[in-house]
């Protein structure tokens, strides 16, 4: 049998490693989600038109249905994004979003 080892901790953890100063909370980046969804839908529509003009050979007809599913997902995404933006609380104009500490600073000209 081995003797029971006890952990020796001379100082509480908070004294060994003090907590770093608290950083301000990050704000979400403002993005144009409607534009992103519409761009994706446009790409799916272009792919569908190409597949309808130049049909794939063999058993690859499911590609067109993939484009249709992408368009349907885009319609749902557009509805969701617009509803979310409409129901979101207004952000006061004096609050500037704080960039993460890993953000690249702008290049000096």
C-alpha positions as CSV (number, residue, x, y, z in Angstrom):
1,X,0.0,0.0,0.0
2,X,1.2,3.4,-0.8
3,X,0.9,6.3,1.7
4,X,-1.8,8.7,1.0
5,X,-0.5,11.9,-0.6
6,X,-2.0,15.2,0.4
7,X,-2.0,18.1,-1.9
8,X,-0.2,21.0,-0.4
9,X,-1.5,24.4,-1.5
10,X,0.2,27.2,0.5
11,X,-1.9,30.0,-1.0
12,X,-5.3,30.1,-2.5
13,X,-5.4,30.2,-6.3
14,X,-6.6,33.8,-6.4
15,X,-3.4,34.9,-4.7
16,X,-1.2,32.7,-7.0
17,X,-2.8,34.0,-10.2
18,X,-4.7,37.2,-9.8
19,X,-7.6,37.7,-12.2
20,X,-6.7,39.8,-15.2
21,X,-8.4,43.2,-15.5
22,X,-11.8,42.8,-17.1
23,X,-12.1,43.8,-20.7
24,X,-15.2,45.6,-22.0
25,X,-17.8,43.3,-23.4
26,X,-17.7,42.9,-27.2
27,X,-20.6,44.0,-29.3
28,X,-21.7,41.9,-32.2
29,X,-20.4,43.1,-35.6
30,X,-23.0,44.8,-37.7
31,X,-23.5,42.8,-40.9
32,X,-26.0,43.0,-43.8
33,X,-27.4,39.5,-43.4
34,X,-30.2,40.2,-45.9
35,X,-27.6,41.0,-48.6
36,X,-25.7,37.8,-47.8
37,X,-28.9,35.6,-48.1
38,X,-29.9,37.3,-51.3
39,X,-26.4,36.7,-52.7
40,X,-26.6,33.1,-51.9
41,X,-30.0,32.8,-53.4
42,X,-28.8,34.5,-56.6
43,X,-25.9,31.9,-56.8
44,X,-28.4,29.0,-56.4
45,X,-30.6,30.5,-59.1
46,X,-27.7,30.9,-61.5
47,X,-26.7,27.3,-60.8
48,X,-30.3,26.1,-61.5
49,X,-30.5,28.0,-64.8
50,X,-27.2,26.5,-65.9
51,X,-28.4,23.0,-65.0
52,X,-31.6,23.5,-66.9
53,X,-29.9,24.9,-70.0
54,X,-27.1,22.2,-69.9
55,X,-28.6,19.2,-68.2
56,X,-26.1,16.8,-66.6
57,X,-25.4,13.5,-68.2
58,X,-26.6,10.3,-66.5
59,X,-28.2,10.1,-63.1
60,X,-27.1,13.5,-61.9
61,X,-30.6,15.1,-62.2
62,X,-30.6,15.5,-58.4
63,X,-28.3,18.5,-58.9
64,X,-31.2,20.7,-60.0
65,X,-33.2,19.6,-57.0
66,X,-30.2,20.6,-54.8
67,X,-30.4,24.1,-56.3
68,X,-34.2,24.2,-55.7
69,X,-33.6,23.2,-52.0
70,X,-30.9,26.0,-51.8
71,X,-33.4,28.5,-53.0
72,X,-36.1,27.3,-50.6
73,X,-33.5,27.5,-47.7
74,X,-32.7,31.0,-48.9
75,X,-36.4,32.0,-48.7
76,X,-36.6,30.7,-45.2
77,X,-33.4,32.5,-44.3
78,X,-34.6,35.7,-45.7
79,X,-37.8,35.5,-43.7
80,X,-35.9,34.6,-40.6
81,X,-33.3,37.4,-40.9
82,X,-35.9,40.1,-41.6
83,X,-38.1,39.0,-38.7
84,X,-35.1,38.9,-36.4
85,X,-34.0,42.4,-37.4
86,X,-37.5,43.8,-37.0
87,X,-37.9,42.4,-33.5
88,X,-34.4,43.3,-32.3
89,X,-34.0,46.0,-29.7
90,X,-32.7,49.3,-31.0
91,X,-29.0,50.0,-30.2
92,X,-28.4,53.6,-29.0
93,X,-26.4,55.5,-31.7
94,X,-23.8,56.7,-29.1
95,X,-22.6,53.1,-28.5
96,X,-19.7,52.2,-30.8
97,X,-19.1,48.5,-31.3
98,X,-15.8,47.4,-29.7
99,X,-13.6,45.4,-32.0
100,X,-12.0,42.2,-30.7
101,X,-8.4,42.4,-29.6
102,X,-7.4,40.2,-32.5
103,X,-8.7,42.7,-35.1
104,X,-6.1,44.0,-37.5
105,X,-5.6,47.7,-37.2
106,X,-6.2,49.8,-40.3
107,X,-3.2,50.3,-42.5
108,X,-1.6,53.8,-42.2
109,X,-1.5,55.5,-45.6
